[in-house]
Amino acid sequence: DGLIIAATDESNNNEMIFYNADGTFDTMCGNGFRCFCLYLRNHNLINREELKIRTGAGILKAQIISDNPFMVKVNMGKEEYHHETIKFDSKNELFNKKIMVEDKEFFITSLFMGTTHTVVFVEDISNEFVEKYGSLINDLEFFPIDTSVNFCKLEKGKLKIKTWERGVGLTLACGTGSCSAAIVAKRLGLVGDHVVVKHLLGELEIELKEDVYMIGTGVKIASGDFNLKI
């Protein structure tokens, strides 16, 4: 869904610069981060398992826990409920707030987890429902810089989600969205500290400790050359 530029910052840390499918800059992409770790590994740009990588949301730490298959555990930090990208009562969180969007009632929670996310629990997570109401929720007055919207339901002990991602639309998976959904589900008393999140294209493990940890894979699917003519 996005483009990652590999760079180094002024302290010689590896830096991930991320752009959405529509060309807009975004501060963070959880799935992209794991792919970036794999890229660094495959191109011999790292020689250790403990990583520090700069993103638009700050420096994140990660640990490569397996090479075959490639698996990485990322410390995603802590969520923020009072953030400049969420316009709500400065004294209260936008947590489990009832809203009406056209003919549907939703209870929404919004937070910043490297990028802005809104979480809703629903029964219908069909692609058509997600595409329609994700865009409409994004247009609410609470989100001056847009939000991704995660539609969630519990299914066989796992947290099943589909994400309408800002700058993309319906996406096959979302790492920061998985973390956000797990955080909200725990606050609502629906899950414990270890959550398996199921997407259209695979699963992620989320650990909810003092910080939030995302555990998942990265897979190389293609390589090639691109000649840009300006």
mmCIF file of the C-alpha atoms, coordinates in Angstrom:
data_MODEL
# 
_entry.id   MODEL 
# 
loop_
_atom_site.group_PDB 
_atom_site.id 
_atom_site.type_symbol 
_atom_site.label_atom_id 
_atom_site.label_alt_id 
_atom_site.label_comp_id 
_atom_site.label_asym_id 
_atom_site.label_entity_id 
_atom_site.label_seq_id 
_atom_site.pdbx_PDB_ins_code 
_atom_site.Cartn_x 
_atom_site.Cartn_y 
_atom_site.Cartn_z 
_atom_site.occupancy 
_atom_site.B_iso_or_equiv 
_atom_site.pdbx_formal_charge 
_atom_site.auth_seq_id 
_atom_site.auth_comp_id 
_atom_site.auth_asym_id 
_atom_site.auth_atom_id 
_atom_site.pdbx_PDB_model_num 
ATOM 1   C CA . ASP A 1 1   ? 0.000   0.000   0.000   1.00 0.00 ? 1   ASP A CA 1 
ATOM 2   C CA . GLY A 1 2   ? 2.930   2.378   0.477   1.00 0.00 ? 2   GLY A CA 1 
ATOM 3   C CA . LEU A 1 3   ? 6.433   3.459   -0.481  1.00 0.00 ? 3   LEU A CA 1 
ATOM 4   C CA . ILE A 1 4   ? 9.338   3.368   1.969   1.00 0.00 ? 4   ILE A CA 1 
ATOM 5   C CA . ILE A 1 5   ? 12.514  5.401   1.494   1.00 0.00 ? 5   ILE A CA 1 
ATOM 6   C CA . ALA A 1 6   ? 15.563  3.965   3.264   1.00 0.00 ? 6   ALA A CA 1 
ATOM 7   C CA . ALA A 1 7   ? 17.753  6.677   4.778   1.00 0.00 ? 7   ALA A CA 1 
ATOM 8   C CA . THR A 1 8   ? 19.984  7.461   7.758   1.00 0.00 ? 8   THR A CA 1 
ATOM 9   C CA . ASP A 1 9   ? 19.457  10.269  10.255  1.00 0.00 ? 9   ASP A CA 1 
ATOM 10  C CA . GLU A 1 10  ? 22.028  12.699  11.706  1.00 0.00 ? 10  GLU A CA 1 
ATOM 11  C CA . SER A 1 11  ? 23.005  10.103  14.344  1.00 0.00 ? 11  SER A CA 1 
ATOM 12  C CA . ASN A 1 12  ? 23.530  7.430   11.673  1.00 0.00 ? 12  ASN A CA 1 
ATOM 13  C CA . ASN A 1 13  ? 20.420  5.497   12.720  1.00 0.00 ? 13  ASN A CA 1 
ATOM 14  C CA . ASN A 1 14  ? 18.551  3.730   9.942   1.00 0.00 ? 14  ASN A CA 1 
ATOM 15  C CA . GLU A 1 15  ? 15.528  5.842   9.029   1.00 0.00 ? 15  GLU A CA 1 
ATOM 16  C CA . MET A 1 16  ? 12.236  4.785   7.449   1.00 0.00 ? 16  MET A CA 1 
ATOM 17  C CA . ILE A 1 17  ? 10.414  7.484   5.480   1.00 0.00 ? 17  ILE A CA 1 
ATOM 18  C CA . PHE A 1 18  ? 6.910   6.383   4.549   1.00 0.00 ? 18  PHE A CA 1 
ATOM 19  C CA . TYR A 1 19  ? 4.410   7.536   1.912   1.00 0.00 ? 19  TYR A CA 1 
ATOM 20  C CA . ASN A 1 20  ? 0.844   6.303   1.470   1.00 0.00 ? 20  ASN A CA 1 
ATOM 21  C CA . ALA A 1 21  ? -0.519  4.933   -1.794  1.00 0.00 ? 21  ALA A CA 1 
ATOM 22  C CA . ASP A 1 22  ? -1.948  8.364   -2.665  1.00 0.00 ? 22  ASP A CA 1 
ATOM 23  C CA . GLY A 1 23  ? 1.468   10.019  -2.252  1.00 0.00 ? 23  GLY A CA 1 
ATOM 24  C CA . THR A 1 24  ? 0.850   11.631  1.145   1.00 0.00 ? 24  THR A CA 1 
ATOM 25  C CA . PHE A 1 25  ? 3.494   11.401  3.866   1.00 0.00 ? 25  PHE A CA 1 
ATOM 26  C CA . ASP A 1 26  ? 2.646   9.424   6.984   1.00 0.00 ? 26  ASP A CA 1 
ATOM 27  C CA . THR A 1 27  ? 4.504   9.192   10.255  1.00 0.00 ? 27  THR A CA 1 
ATOM 28  C CA . MET A 1 28  ? 4.422   5.442   10.702  1.00 0.00 ? 28  MET A CA 1 
ATOM 29  C CA . CYS A 1 29  ? 3.335   2.127   9.199   1.00 0.00 ? 29  CYS A CA 1 
ATOM 30  C CA . GLY A 1 30  ? 3.586   -0.986  11.358  1.00 0.00 ? 30  GLY A CA 1 
ATOM 31  C CA . ASN A 1 31  ? 3.578   -3.487  8.510   1.00 0.00 ? 31  ASN A CA 1 
ATOM 32  C CA . GLY A 1 32  ? 5.961   -1.293  6.554   1.00 0.00 ? 32  GLY A CA 1 
ATOM 33  C CA . PHE A 1 33  ? 8.278   -1.190  9.560   1.00 0.00 ? 33  PHE A CA 1 
ATOM 34  C CA . ARG A 1 34  ? 8.591   -4.980  9.630   1.00 0.00 ? 34  ARG A CA 1 
ATOM 35  C CA . CYS A 1 35  ? 9.240   -5.028  5.882   1.00 0.00 ? 35  CYS A CA 1 
ATOM 36  C CA . PHE A 1 36  ? 11.881  -2.344  6.386   1.00 0.00 ? 36  PHE A CA 1 
ATOM 37  C CA . CYS A 1 37  ? 13.599  -4.520  9.011   1.00 0.00 ? 37  CYS A CA 1 
ATOM 38  C CA . LEU A 1 38  ? 13.647  -7.390  6.504   1.00 0.00 ? 38  LEU A CA 1 
ATOM 39  C CA . TYR A 1 39  ? 15.066  -5.071  3.813   1.00 0.00 ? 39  TYR A CA 1 
ATOM 40  C CA . LEU A 1 40  ? 17.869  -3.994  6.130   1.00 0.00 ? 40  LEU A CA 1 
ATOM 41  C CA . ARG A 1 41  ? 18.626  -7.643  6.921   1.00 0.00 ? 41  ARG A CA 1 
ATOM 42  C CA . ASN A 1 42  ? 18.589  -8.777  3.285   1.00 0.00 ? 42  ASN A CA 1 
ATOM 43  C CA . HIS A 1 43  ? 20.873  -5.938  2.169   1.00 0.00 ? 43  HIS A CA 1 
ATOM 44  C CA . ASN A 1 44  ? 23.380  -6.420  5.003   1.00 0.00 ? 44  ASN A CA 1 
ATOM 45  C CA . LEU A 1 45  ? 22.664  -2.970  6.414   1.00 0.00 ? 45  LEU A CA 1 
ATOM 46  C CA . ILE A 1 46  ? 22.438  -4.403  9.929   1.00 0.00 ? 46  ILE A CA 1 
ATOM 47  C CA . ASN A 1 47  ? 24.559  -7.024  11.681  1.00 0.00 ? 47  ASN A CA 1 
ATOM 48  C CA . ARG A 1 48  ? 22.698  -7.394  14.961  1.00 0.00 ? 48  ARG A CA 1 
ATOM 49  C CA . GLU A 1 49  ? 19.310  -8.501  16.236  1.00 0.00 ? 49  GLU A CA 1 
ATOM 50  C CA . GLU A 1 50  ? 18.556  -5.395  18.334  1.00 0.00 ? 50  GLU A CA 1 
ATOM 51  C CA . LEU A 1 51  ? 17.531  -2.468  16.124  1.00 0.00 ? 51  LEU A CA 1 
ATOM 52  C CA . LYS A 1 52  ? 16.852  1.253   16.544  1.00 0.00 ? 52  LYS A CA 1 
ATOM 53  C CA . ILE A 1 53  ? 15.065  2.818   13.600  1.00 0.00 ? 53  ILE A CA 1 
ATOM 54  C CA . ARG A 1 54  ? 13.891  6.380   13.182  1.00 0.00 ? 54  ARG A CA 1 
ATOM 55  C CA . THR A 1 55  ? 10.363  6.963   11.867  1.00 0.00 ? 55  THR A CA 1 
ATOM 56  C CA . GLY A 1 56  ? 8.178   10.028  11.538  1.00 0.00 ? 56  GLY A CA 1 
ATOM 57  C CA . ALA A 1 57  ? 6.788   9.122   14.973  1.00 0.00 ? 57  ALA A CA 1 
ATOM 58  C CA . GLY A 1 58  ? 10.232  8.936   16.591  1.00 0.00 ? 58  GLY A CA 1 
ATOM 59  C CA . ILE A 1 59  ? 12.783  6.180   17.166  1.00 0.00 ? 59  ILE A CA 1 
ATOM 60  C CA . LEU A 1 60  ? 11.387  2.658   17.585  1.00 0.00 ? 60  LEU A CA 1 
ATOM 61  C CA . LYS A 1 61  ? 13.237  -0.360  18.918  1.00 0.00 ? 61  LYS A CA 1 
ATOM 62  C CA . ALA A 1 62  ? 12.867  -3.830  17.444  1.00 0.00 ? 62  ALA A CA 1 
ATOM 63  C CA . GLN A 1 63  ? 14.297  -7.291  17.896  1.00 0.00 ? 63  GLN A CA 1 
ATOM 64  C CA . ILE A 1 64  ? 14.738  -9.858  15.150  1.00 0.00 ? 64  ILE A CA 1 
ATOM 65  C CA . ILE A 1 65  ? 13.645  -13.100 16.766  1.00 0.00 ? 65  ILE A CA 1 
ATOM 66  C CA . SER A 1 66  ? 13.922  -15.424 13.766  1.00 0.00 ? 66  SER A CA 1 
ATOM 67  C CA . ASP A 1 67  ? 15.403  -15.418 10.264  1.00 0.00 ? 67  ASP A CA 1 
ATOM 68  C CA . ASN A 1 68  ? 13.648  -18.490 8.888   1.00 0.00 ? 68  ASN A CA 1 
ATOM 69  C CA . PRO A 1 69  ? 10.889  -17.511 8.853   1.00 0.00 ? 69  PRO A CA 1 
ATOM 70  C CA . PHE A 1 70  ? 11.751  -13.871 9.389   1.00 0.00 ? 70  PHE A CA 1 
ATOM 71  C CA . MET A 1 71  ? 10.018  -12.612 12.528  1.00 0.00 ? 71  MET A CA 1 
ATOM 72  C CA . VAL A 1 72  ? 10.463  -9.319  14.331  1.00 0.00 ? 72  VAL A CA 1 
ATOM 73  C CA . LYS A 1 73  ? 9.174   -7.959  17.632  1.00 0.00 ? 73  LYS A CA 1 
ATOM 74  C CA . VAL A 1 74  ? 8.655   -4.197  17.628  1.00 0.00 ? 74  VAL A CA 1 
ATOM 75  C CA . ASN A 1 75  ? 8.266   -1.946  20.635  1.00 0.00 ? 75  ASN A CA 1 
ATOM 76  C CA . MET A 1 76  ? 5.528   0.368   19.349  1.00 0.00 ? 76  MET A CA 1 
ATOM 77  C CA . GLY A 1 77  ? 5.621   2.601   22.418  1.00 0.00 ? 77  GLY A CA 1 
ATOM 78  C CA . LYS A 1 78  ? 2.531   3.940   24.156  1.00 0.00 ? 78  LYS A CA 1 
ATOM 79  C CA . GLU A 1 79  ? -0.764  5.189   22.804  1.00 0.00 ? 79  GLU A CA 1 
ATOM 80  C CA . GLU A 1 80  ? -1.856  8.826   23.083  1.00 0.00 ? 80  GLU A CA 1 
ATOM 81  C CA . TYR A 1 81  ? -5.476  9.909   23.427  1.00 0.00 ? 81  TYR A CA 1 
ATOM 82  C CA . HIS A 1 82  ? -4.789  13.652  23.576  1.00 0.00 ? 82  HIS A CA 1 
ATOM 83  C CA . HIS A 1 83  ? -3.052  14.393  20.302  1.00 0.00 ? 83  HIS A CA 1 
ATOM 84  C CA . GLU A 1 84  ? -3.127  17.280  17.849  1.00 0.00 ? 84  GLU A CA 1 
ATOM 85  C CA . THR A 1 85  ? -4.678  15.035  15.182  1.00 0.00 ? 85  THR A CA 1 
ATOM 86  C CA . ILE A 1 86  ? -7.738  14.351  17.366  1.00 0.00 ? 86  ILE A CA 1 
ATOM 87  C CA . LYS A 1 87  ? -9.950  17.377  18.039  1.00 0.00 ? 87  LYS A CA 1 
ATOM 88  C CA . PHE A 1 88  ? -12.072 16.646  21.091  1.00 0.00 ? 88  PHE A CA 1 
ATOM 89  C CA . ASP A 1 89  ? -12.637 17.905  24.634  1.00 0.00 ? 89  ASP A CA 1 
ATOM 90  C CA . SER A 1 90  ? -9.153  18.649  25.987  1.00 0.00 ? 90  SER A CA 1 
ATOM 91  C CA . LYS A 1 91  ? -10.073 17.138  29.373  1.00 0.00 ? 91  LYS A CA 1 
ATOM 92  C CA . ASN A 1 92  ? -11.609 13.927  28.067  1.00 0.00 ? 92  ASN A CA 1 
ATOM 93  C CA . GLU A 1 93  ? -10.603 11.135  25.757  1.00 0.00 ? 93  GLU A CA 1 
ATOM 94  C CA . LEU A 1 94  ? -12.538 10.329  22.623  1.00 0.00 ? 94  LEU A CA 1 
ATOM 95  C CA . PHE A 1 95  ? -13.295 6.905   24.077  1.00 0.00 ? 95  PHE A CA 1 
ATOM 96  C CA . ASN A 1 96  ? -16.309 4.722   23.286  1.00 0.00 ? 96  ASN A CA 1 
ATOM 97  C CA . LYS A 1 97  ? -18.280 7.778   22.179  1.00 0.00 ? 97  LYS A CA 1 
ATOM 98  C CA . LYS A 1 98  ? -21.683 7.156   20.597  1.00 0.00 ? 98  LYS A CA 1 
ATOM 99  C CA . ILE A 1 99  ? -22.134 8.802   17.217  1.00 0.00 ? 99  ILE A CA 1 
ATOM 100 C CA . MET A 1 100 ? -24.566 8.524   14.332  1.00 0.00 ? 100 MET A CA 1 
ATOM 101 C CA . VAL A 1 101 ? -23.205 8.222   10.805  1.00 0.00 ? 101 VAL A CA 1 
ATOM 102 C CA . GLU A 1 102 ? -26.089 8.392   8.366   1.00 0.00 ? 102 GLU A CA 1 
ATOM 103 C CA . ASP A 1 103 ? -28.372 5.561   9.527   1.00 0.00 ? 103 ASP A CA 1 
ATOM 104 C CA . LYS A 1 104 ? -25.847 3.692   11.688  1.00 0.00 ? 104 LYS A CA 1 
ATOM 105 C CA . GLU A 1 105 ? -24.895 4.012   15.362  1.00 0.00 ? 105 GLU A CA 1 
ATOM 106 C CA . PHE A 1 106 ? -21.242 3.544   16.282  1.00 0.00 ? 106 PHE A CA 1 
ATOM 107 C CA . PHE A 1 107 ? -19.205 3.717   19.476  1.00 0.00 ? 107 PHE A CA 1 
ATOM 108 C CA . ILE A 1 108 ? -15.830 5.115   18.444  1.00 0.00 ? 108 ILE A CA 1 
ATOM 109 C CA . THR A 1 109 ? -12.483 5.419   20.184  1.00 0.00 ? 109 THR A CA 1 
ATOM 110 C CA . SER A 1 110 ? -9.628  7.439   18.685  1.00 0.00 ? 110 SER A CA 1 
ATOM 111 C CA . LEU A 1 111 ? -5.965  7.394   19.619  1.00 0.00 ? 111 LEU A CA 1 
ATOM 112 C CA . PHE A 1 112 ? -2.515  8.075   18.222  1.00 0.00 ? 112 PHE A CA 1 
ATOM 113 C CA . MET A 1 113 ? -0.344  4.961   17.867  1.00 0.00 ? 113 MET A CA 1 
ATOM 114 C CA . GLY A 1 114 ? 2.439   6.268   15.660  1.00 0.00 ? 114 GLY A CA 1 
ATOM 115 C CA . THR A 1 115 ? -0.381  7.459   13.401  1.00 0.00 ? 115 THR A CA 1 
ATOM 116 C CA . THR A 1 116 ? -4.028  8.312   14.070  1.00 0.00 ? 116 THR A CA 1 
ATOM 117 C CA . HIS A 1 117 ? -6.516  5.457   14.427  1.00 0.00 ? 117 HIS A CA 1 
ATOM 118 C CA . THR A 1 118 ? -10.190 5.111   15.235  1.00 0.00 ? 118 THR A CA 1 
ATOM 119 C CA . VAL A 1 119 ? -11.557 1.797   16.513  1.00 0.00 ? 119 VAL A CA 1 
ATOM 120 C CA . VAL A 1 120 ? -15.164 0.608   16.297  1.00 0.00 ? 120 VAL A CA 1 
ATOM 121 C CA . PHE A 1 121 ? -16.689 -2.740  17.211  1.00 0.00 ? 121 PHE A CA 1 
ATOM 122 C CA . VAL A 1 122 ? -19.363 -3.913  14.778  1.00 0.00 ? 122 VAL A CA 1 
ATOM 123 C CA . GLU A 1 123 ? -21.063 -7.094  13.606  1.00 0.00 ? 123 GLU A CA 1 
ATOM 124 C CA . ASP A 1 124 ? -20.750 -6.325  9.901   1.00 0.00 ? 124 ASP A CA 1 
ATOM 125 C CA . ILE A 1 125 ? -17.169 -6.133  8.654   1.00 0.00 ? 125 ILE A CA 1 
ATOM 126 C CA . SER A 1 126 ? -17.914 -6.811  5.014   1.00 0.00 ? 126 SER A CA 1 
ATOM 127 C CA . ASN A 1 127 ? -15.714 -4.979  2.526   1.00 0.00 ? 127 ASN A CA 1 
ATOM 128 C CA . GLU A 1 128 ? -18.653 -2.875  1.360   1.00 0.00 ? 128 GLU A CA 1 
ATOM 129 C CA . PHE A 1 129 ? -19.509 -1.791  4.916   1.00 0.00 ? 129 PHE A CA 1 
ATOM 130 C CA . VAL A 1 130 ? -15.891 -0.927  5.735   1.00 0.00 ? 130 VAL A CA 1 
ATOM 131 C CA . GLU A 1 131 ? -15.371 1.065   2.544   1.00 0.00 ? 131 GLU A CA 1 
ATOM 132 C CA . LYS A 1 132 ? -18.571 3.066   3.031   1.00 0.00 ? 132 LYS A CA 1 
ATOM 133 C CA . TYR A 1 133 ? -18.403 3.882   6.715   1.00 0.00 ? 133 TYR A CA 1 
ATOM 134 C CA . GLY A 1 134 ? -14.626 4.151   6.974   1.00 0.00 ? 134 GLY A CA 1 
ATOM 135 C CA . SER A 1 135 ? -14.683 7.118   4.637   1.00 0.00 ? 135 SER A CA 1 
ATOM 136 C CA . LEU A 1 136 ? -17.668 8.681   6.412   1.00 0.00 ? 136 LEU A CA 1 
ATOM 137 C CA . ILE A 1 137 ? -16.120 8.330   9.893   1.00 0.00 ? 137 ILE A CA 1 
ATOM 138 C CA . ASN A 1 138 ? -12.896 9.847   8.578   1.00 0.00 ? 138 ASN A CA 1 
ATOM 139 C CA . ASP A 1 139 ? -14.906 12.903  7.487   1.00 0.00 ? 139 ASP A CA 1 
ATOM 140 C CA . LEU A 1 140 ? -16.130 13.635  11.042  1.00 0.00 ? 140 LEU A CA 1 
ATOM 141 C CA . GLU A 1 141 ? -15.119 16.939  12.629  1.00 0.00 ? 141 GLU A CA 1 
ATOM 142 C CA . PHE A 1 142 ? -12.854 15.172  15.138  1.00 0.00 ? 142 PHE A CA 1 
ATOM 143 C CA . PHE A 1 143 ? -10.193 14.435  12.505  1.00 0.00 ? 143 PHE A CA 1 
ATOM 144 C CA . PRO A 1 144 ? -8.664  17.522  10.844  1.00 0.00 ? 144 PRO A CA 1 
ATOM 145 C CA . ILE A 1 145 ? -5.750  15.465  9.427   1.00 0.00 ? 145 ILE A CA 1 
ATOM 146 C CA . ASP A 1 146 ? -7.711  12.257  8.711   1.00 0.00 ? 146 ASP A CA 1 
ATOM 147 C CA . THR A 1 147 ? -7.828  8.981   10.602  1.00 0.00 ? 147 THR A CA 1 
ATOM 148 C CA . SER A 1 148 ? -7.619  5.321   9.718   1.00 0.00 ? 148 SER A CA 1 
ATOM 149 C CA . VAL A 1 149 ? -10.690 3.389   10.873  1.00 0.00 ? 149 VAL A CA 1 
ATOM 150 C CA . ASN A 1 150 ? -10.524 -0.174  12.217  1.00 0.00 ? 150 ASN A CA 1 
ATOM 151 C CA . PHE A 1 151 ? -13.730 -2.229  12.186  1.00 0.00 ? 151 PHE A CA 1 
ATOM 152 C CA . CYS A 1 152 ? -13.426 -5.033  14.745  1.00 0.00 ? 152 CYS A CA 1 
ATOM 153 C CA . LYS A 1 153 ? -15.213 -8.077  16.119  1.00 0.00 ? 153 LYS A CA 1 
ATOM 154 C CA . LEU A 1 154 ? -14.221 -10.977 18.334  1.00 0.00 ? 154 LEU A CA 1 
ATOM 155 C CA . GLU A 1 155 ? -14.280 -14.300 16.524  1.00 0.00 ? 155 GLU A CA 1 
ATOM 156 C CA . LYS A 1 156 ? -13.127 -17.637 17.983  1.00 0.00 ? 156 LYS A CA 1 
ATOM 157 C CA . GLY A 1 157 ? -10.903 -15.962 20.540  1.00 0.00 ? 157 GLY A CA 1 
ATOM 158 C CA . LYS A 1 158 ? -9.174  -13.736 17.998  1.00 0.00 ? 158 LYS A CA 1 
ATOM 159 C CA . LEU A 1 159 ? -9.668  -10.073 17.205  1.00 0.00 ? 159 LEU A CA 1 
ATOM 160 C CA . LYS A 1 160 ? -10.781 -9.891  13.594  1.00 0.00 ? 160 LYS A CA 1 
ATOM 161 C CA . ILE A 1 161 ? -10.372 -6.481  11.982  1.00 0.00 ? 161 ILE A CA 1 
ATOM 162 C CA . LYS A 1 162 ? -10.620 -4.752  8.648   1.00 0.00 ? 162 LYS A CA 1 
ATOM 163 C CA . THR A 1 163 ? -9.002  -1.366  8.246   1.00 0.00 ? 163 THR A CA 1 
ATOM 164 C CA . TRP A 1 164 ? -10.019 1.588   6.129   1.00 0.00 ? 164 TRP A CA 1 
ATOM 165 C CA . GLU A 1 165 ? -6.639  3.288   5.953   1.00 0.00 ? 165 GLU A CA 1 
ATOM 166 C CA . ARG A 1 166 ? -6.234  6.983   5.321   1.00 0.00 ? 166 ARG A CA 1 
ATOM 167 C CA . GLY A 1 167 ? -4.485  7.610   2.026   1.00 0.00 ? 167 GLY A CA 1 
ATOM 168 C CA . VAL A 1 168 ? -5.252  4.050   0.925   1.00 0.00 ? 168 VAL A CA 1 
ATOM 169 C CA . GLY A 1 169 ? -8.842  2.893   1.549   1.00 0.00 ? 169 GLY A CA 1 
ATOM 170 C CA . LEU A 1 170 ? -9.602  -0.726  2.428   1.00 0.00 ? 170 LEU A CA 1 
ATOM 171 C CA . THR A 1 171 ? -6.265  -2.433  3.105   1.00 0.00 ? 171 THR A CA 1 
ATOM 172 C CA . LEU A 1 172 ? -5.258  -6.063  3.560   1.00 0.00 ? 172 LEU A CA 1 
ATOM 173 C CA . ALA A 1 173 ? -3.635  -5.536  6.977   1.00 0.00 ? 173 ALA A CA 1 
ATOM 174 C CA . CYS A 1 174 ? -2.496  -2.750  9.298   1.00 0.00 ? 174 CYS A CA 1 
ATOM 175 C CA . GLY A 1 175 ? 0.101   -3.046  12.055  1.00 0.00 ? 175 GLY A CA 1 
ATOM 176 C CA . THR A 1 176 ? -0.573  0.221   13.880  1.00 0.00 ? 176 THR A CA 1 
ATOM 177 C CA . GLY A 1 177 ? -4.293  -0.506  13.503  1.00 0.00 ? 177 GLY A CA 1 
ATOM 178 C CA . SER A 1 178 ? -3.797  -3.927  15.090  1.00 0.00 ? 178 SER A CA 1 
ATOM 179 C CA . CYS A 1 179 ? -2.101  -2.319  18.087  1.00 0.00 ? 179 CYS A CA 1 
ATOM 180 C CA . SER A 1 180 ? -4.847  0.295   18.398  1.00 0.00 ? 180 SER A CA 1 
ATOM 181 C CA . ALA A 1 181 ? -7.634  -2.282  18.172  1.00 0.00 ? 181 ALA A CA 1 
ATOM 182 C CA . ALA A 1 182 ? -5.980  -4.509  20.794  1.00 0.00 ? 182 ALA A CA 1 
ATOM 183 C CA . ILE A 1 183 ? -5.547  -1.561  23.180  1.00 0.00 ? 183 ILE A CA 1 
ATOM 184 C CA . VAL A 1 184 ? -9.198  -0.567  22.900  1.00 0.00 ? 184 VAL A CA 1 
ATOM 185 C CA . ALA A 1 185 ? -10.418 -4.168  23.179  1.00 0.00 ? 185 ALA A CA 1 
ATOM 186 C CA . LYS A 1 186 ? -8.486  -4.589  26.421  1.00 0.00 ? 186 LYS A CA 1 
ATOM 187 C CA . ARG A 1 187 ? -9.870  -1.338  27.856  1.00 0.00 ? 187 ARG A CA 1 
ATOM 188 C CA . LEU A 1 188 ? -13.361 -2.583  27.045  1.00 0.00 ? 188 LEU A CA 1 
ATOM 189 C CA . GLY A 1 189 ? -12.641 -5.832  28.900  1.00 0.00 ? 189 GLY A CA 1 
ATOM 190 C CA . LEU A 1 190 ? -12.843 -7.992  25.783  1.00 0.00 ? 190 LEU A CA 1 
ATOM 191 C CA . VAL A 1 191 ? -9.285  -9.382  25.727  1.00 0.00 ? 191 VAL A CA 1 
ATOM 192 C CA . GLY A 1 192 ? -6.255  -9.862  27.950  1.00 0.00 ? 192 GLY A CA 1 
ATOM 193 C CA . ASP A 1 193 ? -2.610  -8.843  27.572  1.00 0.00 ? 193 ASP A CA 1 
ATOM 194 C CA . HIS A 1 194 ? -1.897  -11.100 24.584  1.00 0.00 ? 194 HIS A CA 1 
ATOM 195 C CA . VAL A 1 195 ? -4.042  -10.628 21.503  1.00 0.00 ? 195 VAL A CA 1 
ATOM 196 C CA . VAL A 1 196 ? -4.022  -12.390 18.145  1.00 0.00 ? 196 VAL A CA 1 
ATOM 197 C CA . VAL A 1 197 ? -5.283  -10.034 15.456  1.00 0.00 ? 197 VAL A CA 1 
ATOM 198 C CA . LYS A 1 198 ? -6.634  -11.553 12.244  1.00 0.00 ? 198 LYS A CA 1 
ATOM 199 C CA . HIS A 1 199 ? -6.586  -9.573  8.995   1.00 0.00 ? 199 HIS A CA 1 
ATOM 200 C CA . LEU A 1 200 ? -7.568  -10.254 5.419   1.00 0.00 ? 200 LEU A CA 1 
ATOM 201 C CA . LEU A 1 201 ? -3.940  -11.224 4.789   1.00 0.00 ? 201 LEU A CA 1 
ATOM 202 C CA . GLY A 1 202 ? -2.619  -12.982 7.885   1.00 0.00 ? 202 GLY A CA 1 
ATOM 203 C CA . GLU A 1 203 ? -2.284  -12.569 11.632  1.00 0.00 ? 203 GLU A CA 1 
ATOM 204 C CA . LEU A 1 204 ? -0.275  -10.471 14.069  1.00 0.00 ? 204 LEU A CA 1 
ATOM 205 C CA . GLU A 1 205 ? 0.419   -10.939 17.759  1.00 0.00 ? 205 GLU A CA 1 
ATOM 206 C CA . ILE A 1 206 ? 0.078   -7.923  20.032  1.00 0.00 ? 206 ILE A CA 1 
ATOM 207 C CA . GLU A 1 207 ? 1.448   -7.868  23.579  1.00 0.00 ? 207 GLU A CA 1 
ATOM 208 C CA . LEU A 1 208 ? 0.033   -5.227  25.904  1.00 0.00 ? 208 LEU A CA 1 
ATOM 209 C CA . LYS A 1 209 ? 2.549   -4.469  28.640  1.00 0.00 ? 209 LYS A CA 1 
ATOM 210 C CA . GLU A 1 210 ? 3.816   -1.094  29.856  1.00 0.00 ? 210 GLU A CA 1 
ATOM 211 C CA . ASP A 1 211 ? 4.552   -0.546  26.163  1.00 0.00 ? 211 ASP A CA 1 
ATOM 212 C CA . VAL A 1 212 ? 2.779   -2.129  23.198  1.00 0.00 ? 212 VAL A CA 1 
ATOM 213 C CA . TYR A 1 213 ? 4.617   -4.828  21.243  1.00 0.00 ? 213 TYR A CA 1 
ATOM 214 C CA . MET A 1 214 ? 3.836   -6.040  17.732  1.00 0.00 ? 214 MET A CA 1 
ATOM 215 C CA . ILE A 1 215 ? 5.143   -9.446  16.625  1.00 0.00 ? 215 ILE A CA 1 
ATOM 216 C CA . GLY A 1 216 ? 4.946   -10.501 13.012  1.00 0.00 ? 216 GLY A CA 1 
ATOM 217 C CA . THR A 1 217 ? 6.734   -11.489 9.861   1.00 0.00 ? 217 THR A CA 1 
ATOM 218 C CA . GLY A 1 218 ? 8.042   -9.834  6.751   1.00 0.00 ? 218 GLY A CA 1 
ATOM 219 C CA . VAL A 1 219 ? 8.169   -11.601 3.381   1.00 0.00 ? 219 VAL A CA 1 
ATOM 220 C CA . LYS A 1 220 ? 9.958   -10.541 0.227   1.00 0.00 ? 220 LYS A CA 1 
ATOM 221 C CA . ILE A 1 221 ? 7.616   -10.924 -2.732  1.00 0.00 ? 221 ILE A CA 1 
ATOM 222 C CA . ALA A 1 222 ? 9.496   -9.221  -5.574  1.00 0.00 ? 222 ALA A CA 1 
ATOM 223 C CA . SER A 1 223 ? 12.487  -7.118  -6.574  1.00 0.00 ? 223 SER A CA 1 
ATOM 224 C CA . GLY A 1 224 ? 13.255  -5.022  -9.614  1.00 0.00 ? 224 GLY A CA 1 
ATOM 225 C CA . ASP A 1 225 ? 14.535  -1.764  -11.064 1.00 0.00 ? 225 ASP A CA 1 
ATOM 226 C CA . PHE A 1 226 ? 12.551  1.397   -11.595 1.00 0.00 ? 226 PHE A CA 1 
ATOM 227 C CA . ASN A 1 227 ? 13.790  4.149   -13.890 1.00 0.00 ? 227 ASN A CA 1 
ATOM 228 C CA . LEU A 1 228 ? 12.311  7.534   -13.093 1.00 0.00 ? 228 LEU A CA 1 
ATOM 229 C CA . LYS A 1 229 ? 12.385  10.078  -15.884 1.00 0.00 ? 229 LYS A CA 1 
ATOM 230 C CA . ILE A 1 230 ? 11.673  13.696  -14.968 1.00 0.00 ? 230 ILE A CA 1 
# 
